[in-house]
Amino acid sequence: MNVSTNQLLHYTLQIADNALINGHRLSEWCGHGPVLEQDIALSNIALDHLGQARSLYQYAADQFNSFDTEQKLGLFASPALEQKIQAGELLDEDDLAYLRDGWDFRNVLLVEQPNNDWAYTVARSFFFDTYNFFFFSALQQSKDETLAAIAAKSLKEVSYHLKWSSEWIIRLGDGTEESKMRIQKAINDYWMFTGELTTANETDRSMNESGVGVDLNAIAHNWKERVTAVFREATLTMPAETWMQEGGKKGVHTEYLGYILAEMQFMQRAYPNMEW
């Protein structure tokens, strides 16, 4: 398995950042769900994503800690991380979640988009869950044993996530006139962020060629097929082709990520090295 250590680290962080930011967005519904059952359901789904992120961040930290000093310097833009690295300290999962700055995050733009209302959360979840299902299904075959094991464990959770969001798409789309209008609008508005899910960057291509990553072209076909089938059952209209937004995998984000990180990272940055 001949892969660049930097590329493997970046790939692991891409997957971890998607899980963390998506999980944080869903956690914002805790205590605010439309009904108690769905409030609890979303809280549990958010925890699933957090669990995936923890496994991936710790694996990324292990990779990083194995680098020599010269390899480590300059990999992250965050001054807080650079200070720890120059002091010779080892990084852990918390450092990668709480001390990196926005331009160090590699999540797709879709997962950082705001909840707005229930329909927008359902639409965003459905798009991402569909991608995640096919992504982790393929990642189980990775030549990297750790990534393959994380994928196999995560797939059980992701299968439920897709079932949950698909049922809500159908329920809203084939429901009342207002619910259909709201979910169609949410789908139309967030459609432009879906292309990035299956658009390969240099890291994706490198990992796929080495047998560590997955073929995003194959996932794109499966994603479109599943989305079309669910929309058909929900009596919803597939959005027209449009310009697809991208940049998240390169560290170029929307303004929303900054607000997420300001809230999520405040405690650790205000009180460094604090433990419960």
C-alpha positions as CSV (number, residue, x, y, z in Angstrom):
1,M,0.0,0.0,0.0
2,N,2.1,2.9,-1.3
3,V,0.4,6.1,-0.2
4,S,1.5,9.5,0.9
5,T,1.3,9.9,4.6
6,N,0.0,13.4,4.2
7,Q,-2.7,12.4,1.8
8,L,-3.9,9.6,4.2
9,L,-4.0,12.2,7.0
10,H,-6.0,14.6,4.9
11,Y,-8.4,11.9,3.7
12,T,-9.0,10.8,7.3
13,L,-9.7,14.4,8.3
14,Q,-12.1,14.9,5.4
15,I,-14.2,12.1,6.7
16,A,-13.9,13.1,10.3
17,D,-14.8,16.7,9.7
18,N,-17.9,15.7,7.8
19,A,-19.0,13.6,10.7
20,L,-18.2,16.3,13.4
21,I,-19.8,19.3,11.6
22,N,-22.9,17.3,10.5
23,G,-23.3,16.0,14.1
24,H,-23.0,19.4,15.6
25,R,-25.7,20.8,13.2
26,L,-28.1,18.0,14.2
27,S,-27.3,18.5,17.9
28,E,-28.7,22.0,17.6
29,W,-32.2,20.4,17.5
30,C,-31.8,18.9,21.0
31,G,-34.7,20.3,23.0
32,H,-36.2,22.0,19.9
33,G,-37.5,19.0,17.9
34,P,-41.1,19.3,16.6
35,V,-42.1,16.3,18.7
36,L,-40.3,14.5,21.6
37,E,-39.7,11.3,19.6
38,Q,-38.0,13.1,16.7
39,D,-36.1,15.3,19.2
40,I,-34.6,12.1,20.7
41,A,-34.0,10.5,17.3
42,L,-32.0,13.5,16.0
43,S,-30.0,13.7,19.3
44,N,-29.1,10.0,18.9
45,I,-28.1,10.5,15.2
46,A,-25.9,13.4,16.2
47,L,-24.2,11.2,18.8
48,D,-23.6,8.5,16.1
49,H,-21.8,11.1,14.0
50,L,-19.8,12.3,17.0
51,G,-18.7,8.7,17.7
52,Q,-17.6,8.3,14.1
53,A,-15.7,11.6,14.3
54,R,-13.9,10.5,17.5
55,S,-12.6,7.3,16.0
56,L,-11.4,9.1,12.9
57,Y,-9.8,12.0,14.7
58,Q,-7.9,9.6,17.0
59,Y,-6.7,7.7,14.0
60,A,-5.6,11.0,12.3
61,A,-3.8,12.0,15.5
62,D,-2.0,8.7,15.6
63,Q,-0.9,9.2,12.0
64,F,0.3,12.8,12.8
65,N,2.2,11.8,15.9
66,S,4.1,9.2,13.9
67,F,5.5,11.9,11.6
68,D,9.0,13.4,12.2
69,T,9.2,17.0,13.3
70,E,9.9,18.4,9.9
71,Q,6.7,16.7,8.5
72,K,4.6,18.1,11.3
73,L,5.4,21.7,10.9
74,G,3.2,23.7,8.6
75,L,0.5,21.1,8.2
76,F,-2.0,23.1,10.1
77,A,-2.6,26.9,9.9
78,S,-3.7,27.1,13.5
79,P,-1.2,28.9,15.8
80,A,-2.6,26.9,18.8
81,L,-1.7,23.6,17.2
82,E,1.7,24.9,15.9
83,Q,2.6,25.9,19.5
84,K,1.9,22.4,20.7
85,I,3.8,20.9,17.9
86,Q,6.8,23.1,18.4
87,A,6.7,22.2,22.1
88,G,7.0,18.5,21.1
89,E,3.6,17.6,22.4
90,L,1.5,14.8,21.0
91,L,-1.9,15.6,19.5
92,D,-5.1,13.8,20.3
93,E,-8.7,13.7,19.0
94,D,-9.6,16.8,21.0
95,D,-6.8,18.9,19.6
96,L,-7.9,18.1,16.0
97,A,-11.5,19.0,16.8
98,Y,-11.1,22.0,19.0
99,L,-7.8,23.7,18.1
100,R,-7.9,23.7,14.3
101,D,-9.1,26.9,12.6
102,G,-11.7,27.1,9.8
103,W,-9.3,26.8,7.0
104,D,-7.9,23.6,8.4
105,F,-11.3,21.9,8.2
106,R,-12.0,19.8,5.1
107,N,-15.7,19.1,5.4
108,V,-18.1,19.6,2.5
109,L,-20.1,22.8,2.4
110,L,-23.4,20.9,2.7
111,V,-23.0,19.8,6.3
112,E,-22.3,23.3,7.6
113,Q,-25.4,24.8,6.1
114,P,-27.9,26.0,8.8
115,N,-30.9,24.1,10.0
116,N,-33.4,26.9,9.2
117,D,-36.5,24.7,9.7
118,W,-37.4,21.1,9.9
119,A,-37.6,20.7,6.1
120,Y,-34.1,22.1,5.5
121,T,-32.7,19.7,8.2
122,V,-34.4,16.8,6.6
123,A,-33.2,17.7,3.1
124,R,-29.6,18.3,4.2
125,S,-29.7,15.0,6.1
126,F,-31.1,13.0,3.2
127,F,-28.5,14.3,0.8
128,F,-25.7,13.6,3.2
129,D,-27.0,10.3,4.5
130,T,-27.4,8.9,1.0
131,Y,-23.8,9.8,0.2
132,N,-22.6,8.4,3.5
133,F,-24.4,5.1,3.0
134,F,-22.7,4.4,-0.3
135,F,-19.3,5.9,0.9
136,F,-19.0,3.7,4.0
137,S,-20.3,0.7,2.1
138,A,-17.4,1.1,-0.3
139,L,-14.8,2.1,2.3
140,Q,-15.3,-1.3,4.0
141,Q,-13.1,-2.6,1.2
142,S,-10.3,-0.2,2.0
143,K,-6.7,-1.5,2.1
144,D,-6.3,0.6,5.3
145,E,-7.5,-1.8,8.0
146,T,-8.4,1.0,10.4
147,L,-10.5,2.9,7.9
148,A,-12.2,-0.3,6.8
149,A,-13.1,-1.2,10.4
150,I,-14.5,2.3,11.2
151,A,-16.5,2.1,8.0
152,A,-18.0,-1.4,8.9
153,K,-19.0,-0.2,12.3
154,S,-20.4,3.1,11.1
155,L,-22.4,1.5,8.3
156,K,-24.9,0.0,10.8
157,E,-25.6,3.5,12.1
158,V,-25.6,5.2,8.6
159,S,-28.1,2.7,7.3
160,Y,-30.6,3.8,10.0
161,H,-29.8,7.5,9.3
162,L,-30.7,7.0,5.6
163,K,-33.9,5.2,6.5
164,W,-34.9,8.0,8.9
165,S,-34.3,10.9,6.4
166,S,-35.8,9.0,3.4
167,E,-39.0,8.4,5.4
168,W,-39.2,12.1,6.3
169,I,-38.6,13.1,2.7
170,I,-41.6,10.9,1.6
171,R,-43.7,12.0,4.6
172,L,-43.3,15.7,3.8
173,G,-43.3,15.4,0.0
174,D,-46.5,13.2,-0.1
175,G,-48.1,15.0,2.9
176,T,-50.0,18.3,3.0
177,E,-49.8,21.1,0.4
178,E,-47.6,23.1,2.9
179,S,-45.3,20.3,3.8
180,K,-44.7,19.5,0.1
181,M,-44.0,23.2,-0.6
182,R,-41.6,23.5,2.3
183,I,-39.5,20.3,1.6
184,Q,-39.4,21.1,-2.2
185,K,-38.0,24.6,-1.4
186,A,-35.4,23.2,1.0
187,I,-34.4,20.6,-1.6
188,N,-34.1,23.3,-4.3
189,D,-32.0,25.6,-2.0
190,Y,-29.5,22.9,-0.8
191,W,-29.2,21.2,-4.2
192,M,-26.3,23.3,-5.2
193,F,-24.2,21.9,-2.3
194,T,-24.7,18.3,-3.3
195,G,-22.2,18.1,-6.2
196,E,-19.2,18.5,-3.9
197,L,-20.1,15.2,-2.2
198,T,-19.0,13.2,-5.2
199,T,-16.5,15.6,-6.8
200,A,-13.0,14.1,-6.3
201,N,-10.1,16.3,-5.2
202,E,-6.4,15.4,-5.4
203,T,-6.7,13.5,-2.0
204,D,-9.8,11.5,-3.1
205,R,-8.1,10.5,-6.4
206,S,-4.8,9.5,-4.7
207,M,-6.6,7.4,-2.1
208,N,-8.8,5.7,-4.7
209,E,-5.9,4.8,-6.9
210,S,-4.0,3.3,-3.9
211,G,-7.0,1.2,-2.9
212,V,-7.4,3.1,0.4
213,G,-10.2,5.4,-0.7
214,V,-13.3,4.9,-2.8
215,D,-14.4,5.7,-6.3
216,L,-16.6,8.8,-6.0
217,N,-17.7,8.5,-9.7
218,A,-19.4,5.2,-8.8
219,I,-20.9,6.7,-5.7
220,A,-22.3,9.6,-7.7
221,H,-24.2,7.2,-9.9
222,N,-25.6,5.3,-6.9
223,W,-26.4,8.6,-5.1
224,K,-28.4,10.0,-8.0
225,E,-30.3,6.7,-8.5
226,R,-31.3,6.5,-4.8
227,V,-32.3,10.2,-4.6
228,T,-34.4,10.0,-7.7
229,A,-36.2,6.9,-6.5
230,V,-37.1,8.6,-3.1
231,F,-38.2,11.8,-4.8
232,R,-40.4,9.8,-7.1
233,E,-42.1,8.1,-4.2
234,A,-42.4,11.4,-2.4
235,T,-43.9,13.1,-5.5
236,L,-41.2,15.7,-5.5
237,T,-39.5,17.3,-8.4
238,M,-35.8,16.8,-9.1
239,P,-34.1,20.2,-9.1
240,A,-32.8,21.6,-12.4
241,E,-29.1,21.2,-13.0
242,T,-27.2,24.2,-11.6
243,W,-23.8,25.5,-10.7
244,M,-22.5,23.3,-7.8
245,Q,-20.7,25.1,-4.9
246,E,-17.5,23.6,-3.7
247,G,-14.4,24.5,-1.7
248,G,-14.9,22.8,1.6
249,K,-12.4,20.0,0.9
250,K,-9.8,22.7,0.2
251,G,-10.5,24.6,3.4
252,V,-12.6,27.3,1.7
253,H,-15.9,27.5,3.6
254,T,-19.1,29.5,4.0
255,E,-19.6,31.9,6.8
256,Y,-21.6,29.3,8.7
257,L,-18.6,27.2,9.7
258,G,-17.0,30.1,11.6
259,Y,-20.1,30.4,13.8
260,I,-20.1,26.6,14.4
261,L,-16.5,26.6,15.5
262,A,-16.9,29.7,17.6
263,E,-19.6,27.9,19.6
264,M,-18.1,24.4,19.6
265,Q,-14.5,25.4,20.4
266,F,-15.1,28.2,22.9
267,M,-14.6,26.2,26.1
268,Q,-11.3,24.5,25.1
269,R,-9.8,27.8,23.8
270,A,-11.0,29.8,26.7
271,Y,-9.7,27.3,29.2
272,P,-6.8,25.4,27.5
273,N,-6.3,21.8,28.5
274,M,-9.4,21.8,30.7
275,E,-10.7,18.3,31.6
276,W,-14.0,17.3,33.1
